[in-house]
Amino acid sequence: QVQLVESGGGLVQPGGSLRLSCAASGIFNIYAMGWYRQAPGTQRELIAFITSGGSTNYVDSVKGRFTISRDNAKNTVYLQMNSLKPEDTAVYYCNGRGIIYEYNYWGQGTQVTVSS
């Protein structure tokens, strides 16, 4: 059984930092691992992904503030979030997929709240 388990969410003040982790089990060599987020009343959006080869892509709203990385040996992807803003508040979901979406798995989500 494939599982993606996120951790690291929480409450942080504006300008602060958080690091999210997502550990995958039951599957290896995931082609692309990414982070999505969904704020209340909005659609889930892809904010960053990284391929097994290390190529990365970010949505414009997080470029320069968030960094995605992965440890293939640990089957884990990370999202370092700096200079957090209130508009970053959302549930953050980890995703793992194949190159043509022949598999597509989701974590359960972790809440990130940016507020003073």
C-alpha positions as CSV (number, residue, x, y, z in Angstrom):
1,Q,0.0,0.0,0.0
2,V,1.3,3.4,-1.0
3,Q,1.3,6.1,1.6
4,L,2.5,9.7,1.5
5,V,2.8,11.2,5.0
6,E,3.3,14.9,5.5
7,S,4.6,16.6,8.6
8,G,5.9,20.0,9.6
9,G,2.8,22.3,9.3
10,G,1.7,24.7,12.0
11,L,1.2,28.3,13.0
12,V,3.9,30.8,12.2
13,Q,4.1,34.6,12.2
14,P,4.4,36.6,9.0
15,G,8.0,36.6,7.8
16,G,8.7,33.3,9.5
17,S,9.7,29.9,8.2
18,L,8.5,26.4,8.1
19,R,9.8,23.2,6.6
20,L,7.4,20.5,5.4
21,S,8.4,16.9,4.9
22,C,6.6,14.2,3.0
23,A,7.7,10.6,3.4
24,A,6.6,8.0,0.8
25,S,6.3,4.3,1.5
26,G,5.2,1.4,-0.6
27,I,6.7,2.9,-3.8
28,F,10.2,3.8,-5.0
29,N,11.7,6.0,-7.7
30,I,8.7,8.3,-7.9
31,Y,9.1,10.3,-11.1
32,A,7.8,13.6,-9.7
33,M,7.0,14.7,-6.2
34,G,5.3,18.0,-5.6
35,W,3.5,20.2,-3.2
36,Y,0.0,21.6,-3.7
37,R,-2.0,23.9,-1.5
38,Q,-5.6,24.7,-1.0
39,A,-7.0,27.7,0.8
40,P,-10.7,27.8,1.9
41,G,-12.9,28.5,-1.1
42,T,-10.2,28.0,-3.7
43,Q,-9.0,25.2,-5.9
44,R,-6.0,23.1,-5.1
45,E,-3.0,24.6,-6.8
46,L,0.4,23.1,-7.6
47,I,3.1,25.3,-6.1
48,A,6.3,23.3,-6.6
49,F,7.5,20.0,-8.0
50,I,10.8,18.1,-8.4
51,T,11.6,15.2,-10.6
52,S,13.7,12.2,-9.8
53,G,16.5,13.9,-11.7
54,G,16.3,17.0,-9.6
55,S,14.6,19.4,-12.0
56,T,12.3,21.8,-10.2
57,N,9.5,24.2,-11.0
58,Y,7.6,26.8,-8.9
59,V,4.5,28.8,-9.2
60,D,5.4,32.5,-9.4
61,S,3.9,33.4,-6.0
62,V,6.4,31.3,-4.1
63,K,9.6,31.8,-6.3
64,G,12.5,33.0,-4.2
65,R,10.8,32.2,-1.0
66,F,10.1,28.4,-1.1
67,T,12.6,25.7,-2.0
68,I,11.7,22.1,-2.8
69,S,14.2,19.3,-2.4
70,R,14.1,15.5,-2.2
71,D,16.2,12.7,-0.7
72,N,15.7,9.8,-3.0
73,A,17.4,7.4,-0.6
74,K,14.9,8.3,2.1
75,N,12.0,8.6,-0.4
76,T,11.2,12.0,1.0
77,V,10.5,15.4,-0.4
78,Y,10.8,18.7,1.5
79,L,9.4,22.2,1.2
80,Q,11.4,24.9,2.9
81,M,9.2,27.9,3.2
82,N,10.7,31.3,4.1
83,S,9.3,34.8,4.3
84,L,5.9,33.4,4.8
85,K,2.9,35.6,4.2
86,P,-0.7,35.4,5.4
87,E,-1.8,34.5,1.9
88,D,0.3,31.3,2.2
89,T,-2.2,30.0,4.7
90,A,-3.7,26.8,3.3
91,V,-3.7,23.0,3.7
92,Y,-0.6,21.7,2.0
93,Y,-0.7,18.4,0.2
94,C,2.1,16.2,-1.0
95,N,1.8,14.5,-4.4
96,G,3.7,11.7,-6.1
97,R,3.1,10.8,-9.7
98,G,4.5,9.0,-12.7
99,I,5.8,10.6,-15.8
100,I,2.4,10.2,-17.6
101,Y,0.4,10.0,-14.4
102,E,0.3,6.2,-14.6
103,Y,0.2,6.6,-10.8
104,N,-0.9,9.6,-8.8
105,Y,-0.8,9.5,-5.0
106,W,-1.7,12.1,-2.4
107,G,-0.9,12.7,1.2
108,Q,-3.5,13.6,3.8
109,G,-2.5,17.3,4.0
110,T,-1.0,19.5,6.7
111,Q,-2.3,22.9,7.8
112,V,-0.1,25.9,7.5
113,T,-1.4,29.1,9.1
114,V,0.5,32.4,8.8
115,S,-0.8,34.9,11.3
116,S,0.3,37.3,13.9
